[in-house]
Amino acid sequence: MKTKNPQKVMRMLTALCIFIGLTAVAVGIIAAYKEEYVIAVAMLLVAIWQIFNFRQWRKAIK
């Protein structure tokens, strides 16, 4: 399948990446508050992964 505008797709993926990262941070904070440390660590790892994805997609947009 060929996309009509790959830049638009990359921007959409970047926005989704930011949303997922912020949501993971919020869930991690709530999990730490409720003393669910395994979930908090998992959400921290998801947020870190999204930072790497963001950087990769940001380079693809340029």
C-alpha positions as CSV (number, residue, x, y, z in Angstrom):
1,M,0.0,0.0,0.0
2,K,1.4,3.3,-1.0
3,T,0.7,6.4,1.1
4,K,-0.2,9.7,-0.6
5,N,1.7,11.9,1.8
6,P,4.4,10.2,3.9
7,Q,5.1,13.4,5.8
8,K,1.6,13.5,7.1
9,V,1.8,9.9,8.3
10,M,5.1,10.7,10.1
11,R,3.5,13.8,11.8
12,M,0.5,11.6,12.9
13,L,2.9,9.0,14.3
14,T,4.9,11.6,16.1
15,A,1.7,13.0,17.7
16,L,0.6,9.5,18.7
17,C,4.1,8.9,20.2
18,I,3.9,12.0,22.3
19,F,0.4,11.1,23.5
20,I,1.5,7.5,24.4
21,G,4.6,8.8,26.2
22,L,2.6,11.3,28.3
23,T,0.0,8.7,29.1
24,A,2.6,6.2,30.2
25,V,4.2,8.9,32.5
26,A,0.8,9.6,34.1
27,V,0.0,6.0,34.7
28,G,3.5,5.4,36.1
29,I,3.0,8.3,38.6
30,I,-0.4,6.9,39.7
31,A,1.1,3.4,40.0
32,A,3.9,4.7,42.1
33,Y,1.5,6.5,44.3
34,K,-0.5,3.3,44.8
35,E,2.7,1.4,45.5
36,E,2.5,-0.7,42.4
37,Y,6.1,-0.5,41.5
38,V,6.2,-3.1,38.8
39,I,3.6,-1.2,36.8
40,A,5.4,2.1,37.5
41,V,8.7,0.7,36.1
42,A,7.0,-0.8,33.1
43,M,5.4,2.6,32.3
44,L,8.7,4.3,32.7
45,L,10.2,1.9,30.2
46,V,7.3,2.6,27.8
47,A,7.9,6.4,28.1
48,I,11.7,6.0,27.4
49,W,10.9,3.8,24.4
50,Q,8.6,6.6,23.1
51,I,11.4,9.1,23.4
52,F,13.5,7.0,21.1
53,N,10.6,6.6,18.7
54,F,10.0,10.4,18.8
55,R,13.6,11.1,17.9
56,Q,13.6,8.5,15.1
57,W,10.3,9.9,13.5
58,R,11.5,13.5,14.0
59,K,14.5,12.7,11.8
60,A,12.3,11.1,9.2
61,I,10.1,14.3,9.0
62,K,13.1,16.5,8.1
